[in-house]
């Protein structure tokens, strides 16, 4: 059973940076696609960034150029480096994983709060 544990959220001023981490447990990390999603109050959850098993990346237009997703296959961890944070980035950030075959369920972490003050 895959489990995900996020950390690294917090309160930061506009223009600041944070780095989120998500540790993966319970299966072969390198065989999973990893994603970061976020959900702001009153809004739907949205995809922020994706990294494939081969470390190809993709970003939402709203964060491209400011956020960087990366993975450490030895440490079973995916990261989200967030720079030039803005108040509109305030949300709960969730880590998600699914097998590269698309067989089996999606797995979600519990989320970590990011708050950006103006």
Secondary structure as UniProt FT lines:
FT   STRAND          3..7
FT   STRAND          10..13
FT   TURN            14..15
FT   STRAND          18..25
FT   HELIX           29..31
FT   STRAND          32..39
FT   TURN            41..42
FT   STRAND          46..51
FT   TURN            53..54
FT   STRAND          57..59
FT   TURN            61..63
FT   TURN            65..66
FT   STRAND          67..72
FT   TURN            73..76
FT   STRAND          77..82
FT   HELIX           87..89
FT   STRAND          91..99
FT   TURN            100..101
FT   STRAND          107..108
FT   STRAND          112..117
//
